[in-house]
């Protein structure tokens, strides 16, 4: 028996997912003190799998952060799933990622796969992670940006100079230069402008 905890964006969504899981004899629903809504700090759970339904990448990452110490396998259902979002979720510890319109059989299969230690994705979502041509491989980002680097990148997109970024973040200009250099290296960009363009293309920056 695979024990599942559902964390959802609304009571209605949670009830629907719990009903789906409960109807399958392979699974049981657990209520072992963990939150059932997104955004509540995670607590210890004995669940095998967390099924997390969210409407934004930020909420998905918060849910993963809040439950990471408990180390159950996590299945994420996320609307508007793109390559950048998919990469960030997998890098943050999600075991399976499905779009919000996934059908019941896909959700149940993802739960079973995650419990078995496997990574589950739709075939078309797997294509998002792979370059279509060999020359496209250079366009894929390498090491993910840290939270601070994401802040700096967003400010670069706004046209902020190093001094302005330092003032807003309450850090030294030297530290800002360090973050900018790290961003350029990780994104394979030759300039701040190129880093911003790549950030927009990868969905890291919303304009």
HELIX and SHEET records of a PDB file:
HELIX    1   1 UNK A   11  UNK A   22  1                                  12    
HELIX    2   2 UNK A   57  UNK A   67  1                                  11    
HELIX    3   3 UNK A   68  UNK A   70  5                                   3    
HELIX    4   4 UNK A   83  UNK A   91  1                                   9    
HELIX    5   5 UNK A  104  UNK A  115  1                                  12    
HELIX    6   6 UNK A  123  UNK A  129  1                                   7    
HELIX    7   7 UNK A  134  UNK A  139  5                                   6    
HELIX    8   8 UNK A  147  UNK A  157  1                                  11    
HELIX    9   9 UNK A  162  UNK A  169  1                                   8    
HELIX   10  10 UNK A  173  UNK A  187  1                                  15    
HELIX   11  11 UNK A  192  UNK A  201  1                                  10    
SHEET    1   A 5 UNK A  27  UNK A  29  0                                        
SHEET    2   A 5 UNK A   2  UNK A   7  1                                        
SHEET    3   A 5 UNK A  49  UNK A  54  1                                        
SHEET    4   A 5 UNK A  73  UNK A  78  1                                        
SHEET    5   A 5 UNK A  96  UNK A  99  1                                        
END                                                                             
